[in-house]
Amino acid sequence: MTWHEIAERCFQRRYSDFDVTVGVVVGAEGAVVIDTRASVAQGVRLRDDVRRLGVDDPVVVNTHGHFDHCFGNAAFAGERWGHTSVPDYMAHTARPMLAREFPGWAEKVETDLLLAPDHLVTDRAELDLGDRVVELRHFGRGHTDGDLVVWVPDARCAFTGDLIEQSGPPSYGGDSFPLEWPGTLAELLRAVDGVLVPGHGEPVDPEFAARQREEIDLVAHRVRETHAAGLDVEEALGSGDWPYPAEALREAVRRGHDHLDPSPGSG
């Protein structure tokens, strides 16, 4: 396991724990680390790995607020950037959601210090690394409401977080927006063109991302169709053709149906 330079001074490393992919962008006067892994201890190991690239005190960017992408923030002393929604999510939702989905890991990190981003992005921000600029872009809601893409224009390299998945189907969780995700990916693909680094898996090209956008669009279409037919989640998953296995789509159908016909507390 090592760093791979996937574009000029843009590095990617895939960690086996939660199969998370971390990025580093190096400039003449600074560097950016994209995501910090799933605990403070993992963040410390990442910090040591980043130093092997000659990088000290990097700026941290969280692509979103899920634990495997930001629970290592406290290992880094520099600025922390993220979407405006992430601090509230980390303060009130991250630990309860982790306890439901990974109770063993939740217990393991229950005393870890969680540091949310302290520099917040609504739509767009720029980080000046001396001889290059890194753009932080929010194209809309999809995997979460706070997905940030880190775009390095001079290298034509984008770190997409979990808006794109390579190691498995897209992750529709209890805070996803399945009906909006296709439009968000369409905006992303209109804005960037080059190597794309998912939050889980290996780098992909725009053609891969376009195919996945079509699949995610099909999910949204089927969610609307099954809602109009009055089907519940299991009935919906048992009807017609879906691009991914049923176990990967239950939250997509539930969330999509709720968004189309919201009930009190459906979110």
C-alpha positions in Angstrom: 0.0 0.0 0.0 1.5 3.3 -1.1 0.8 6.6 -2.7 0.1 6.8 -6.4 0.7 9.9 -8.4 -2.4 10.0 -10.6 -1.9 13.5 -12.0 0.9 16.1 -11.5 1.5 16.3 -7.7 -1.9 14.7 -7.1 -1.7 11.6 -5.0 -4.1 8.8 -4.0 -3.9 6.1 -1.5 -6.4 3.4 -0.8 -6.7 2.1 2.8 -8.2 -1.4 3.6 -10.1 -0.2 6.7 -13.5 0.7 5.3 -11.9 0.7 1.9 -11.5 4.5 2.0 -9.5 6.4 -0.6 -7.5 9.5 0.6 -6.0 12.2 -1.6 -3.2 14.7 -1.4 -2.5 17.7 -3.6 0.9 19.3 -3.3 1.7 22.9 -4.2 4.8 25.1 -3.9 3.5 26.8 -0.8 1.3 24.2 0.9 -0.7 21.0 0.5 -4.2 19.6 0.9 -5.3 16.3 2.4 -8.6 15.1 1.2 -10.4 13.1 4.0 -8.8 11.8 7.2 -10.0 8.3 7.7 -12.2 6.8 10.5 -10.6 7.6 13.8 -8.0 9.8 15.4 -5.5 6.8 15.5 -6.1 6.3 11.8 -5.7 10.0 11.2 -2.3 9.9 13.0 -1.2 7.1 10.7 -2.4 9.0 7.7 -0.5 12.1 8.9 2.7 10.0 9.1 2.0 8.6 5.6 1.5 12.1 4.3 4.9 13.1 5.7 6.5 10.6 3.4 5.4 12.8 0.6 7.3 15.7 2.2 4.1 17.3 3.5 3.8 18.8 6.9 0.8 20.8 8.3 -1.5 20.3 5.3 -4.9 21.9 4.9 -7.7 19.3 5.5 -10.7 19.0 3.3 -13.6 16.7 4.2 -15.6 15.6 1.2 -18.6 15.0 3.5 -19.4 14.2 7.2 -19.4 10.4 7.3 -17.1 9.0 9.9 -14.7 7.2 7.6 -13.9 10.5 5.9 -13.5 12.9 8.9 -13.1 11.2 12.2 -9.3 11.5 11.9 -9.4 15.3 11.6 -8.0 15.8 15.1 -4.7 14.3 14.0 -4.0 17.5 11.9 -3.3 20.9 13.2 -4.1 23.0 10.1 -7.2 24.5 8.6 -10.2 22.2 8.1 -12.6 22.8 5.2 -16.0 21.3 4.5 -19.5 22.1 3.5 -21.6 24.3 5.7 -23.8 21.3 6.7 -21.0 19.2 8.1 -20.4 20.8 11.5 -24.1 20.3 12.5 -24.0 16.7 11.1 -20.9 15.9 13.1 -22.3 17.4 16.3 -25.7 15.7 16.2 -25.9 12.9 13.7 -22.5 11.3 13.0 -22.2 9.3 16.2 -25.8 8.0 16.4 -25.7 7.0 12.8 -22.3 5.2 13.3 -23.8 3.4 16.4 -26.6 2.0 14.2 -24.5 1.0 11.3 -21.2 0.0 12.9 -21.8 -0.4 16.7 -18.4 -2.1 17.3 -16.5 0.8 15.7 -18.7 3.3 17.4 -17.6 1.9 20.8 -14.0 1.9 19.7 -14.0 5.6 18.9 -16.5 6.9 21.5 -13.8 8.9 23.3 -12.2 10.3 20.1 -12.1 14.0 19.8 -14.2 15.1 16.7 -13.1 18.3 15.1 -15.5 19.6 12.5 -14.4 21.8 9.6 -13.7 25.4 10.7 -13.7 26.9 7.2 -17.1 26.4 5.5 -18.1 26.2 1.9 -21.6 26.9 0.5 -21.0 26.6 -3.2 -17.4 27.2 -4.1 -14.1 28.2 -2.5 -10.4 28.3 -3.6 -7.3 27.3 -1.8 -4.0 29.0 -3.0 -1.1 26.6 -2.9 1.4 29.1 -4.4 1.8 27.8 -7.9 -1.6 26.3 -8.2 -5.2 26.8 -7.0 -7.4 24.0 -5.7 -11.2 24.5 -6.1 -13.7 23.2 -3.6 -17.1 22.8 -5.3 -20.5 21.8 -4.1 -22.6 20.7 -7.1 -25.7 19.7 -5.1 -27.0 17.0 -2.9 -26.5 13.3 -3.6 -24.7 10.9 -1.3 -25.3 13.5 1.4 -26.4 17.1 1.5 -22.8 18.3 2.0 -20.8 16.6 -0.7 -17.7 18.6 -1.7 -15.6 17.9 -4.8 -11.9 18.9 -4.8 -10.9 20.0 -8.3 -7.3 20.7 -9.4 -7.7 22.5 -12.7 -4.1 22.5 -13.8 -3.8 18.8 -13.3 -7.4 18.0 -14.5 -7.9 15.9 -11.4 -11.0 15.8 -9.2 -11.5 14.1 -5.8 -15.2 13.3 -5.8 -15.8 11.8 -2.4 -18.7 9.3 -2.4 -20.6 11.0 -5.2 -18.8 8.4 -7.3 -18.1 4.8 -6.2 -15.7 2.4 -7.9 -15.4 -0.5 -5.5 -19.1 -1.2 -5.3 -22.5 0.3 -6.0 -23.2 3.9 -4.9 -23.9 4.1 -1.2 -27.5 5.2 -0.5 -27.6 5.8 3.2 -30.2 7.3 5.5 -29.0 10.8 4.7 -28.8 10.4 0.9 -30.8 12.3 -1.8 -31.5 9.7 -4.5 -33.7 11.9 -6.6 -31.2 14.8 -6.7 -28.1 12.7 -7.1 -28.3 12.3 -11.0 -28.5 16.1 -11.4 -25.6 16.7 -9.1 -23.4 14.3 -11.1 -24.5 15.9 -14.3 -23.3 19.3 -12.9 -20.1 17.7 -11.8 -19.4 16.2 -15.2 -20.1 19.5 -17.0 -17.6 21.3 -14.8 -14.7 18.8 -14.6 -13.0 16.6 -17.2 -10.1 14.4 -16.3 -9.2 11.7 -13.7 -11.8 11.3 -11.0 -10.9 9.8 -7.6 -13.8 8.2 -5.8 -14.1 8.1 -2.0 -13.9 4.3 -2.2 -12.0 2.5 -5.0 -9.6 3.3 -7.8 -9.5 6.4 -10.0 -11.9 6.4 -12.9 -12.4 8.4 -16.1 -15.4 10.6 -17.1 -16.9 7.8 -19.2 -17.1 5.5 -16.1 -18.7 8.4 -14.1 -21.2 9.1 -17.0 -22.3 5.4 -17.0 -22.7 5.5 -13.2 -24.7 8.7 -13.5 -27.0 6.9 -16.0 -27.5 4.1 -13.5 -28.2 6.5 -10.6 -30.7 8.3 -12.9 -32.4 5.0 -13.6 -32.7 4.4 -9.8 -34.3 7.8 -9.5 -36.7 7.0 -12.4 -37.7 3.7 -10.8 -38.2 5.3 -7.4 -40.6 7.8 -8.9 -42.4 5.0 -10.9 -42.8 2.7 -7.9 -44.0 5.6 -5.8 -46.6 6.5 -8.4 -47.8 2.9 -8.4 -48.2 3.0 -4.6 -45.7 0.2 -3.9 -43.9 -0.1 -0.6 -40.1 -0.6 -0.4 -40.0 -4.4 -0.7 -42.7 -4.4 -3.4 -40.8 -1.7 -5.3 -37.5 -3.7 -5.1 -39.3 -6.8 -6.4 -40.7 -5.1 -9.4 -39.0 -4.3 -12.7 -35.3 -3.9 -13.4 -32.9 -2.1 -11.1 -29.2 -1.4 -11.8 -27.9 -2.6 -8.4 -28.8 -5.4 -6.0 -31.8 -4.9 -3.7 -29.7 -4.7 -0.5 -27.9 -1.6 -2.0 -31.2 0.1 -2.8 -33.5 -0.1 0.2 -32.5 3.3 1.5 -32.7 4.8 -2.0 -36.3 3.6 -2.3 -37.3 4.6 1.2 -35.6 8.0 1.0 -37.0 8.7 -2.5 -40.5 7.7 -1.6 -40.4 9.9 1.5 -39.1 12.9 -0.5 -42.0 12.4 -3.0 -44.6 12.0 -0.3 -43.1 13.4 2.9 -44.6 12.5 6.3 -43.7 14.2 9.6 -40.1 13.5 10.5 -39.3 11.7 7.3 -36.4 14.1 6.6 
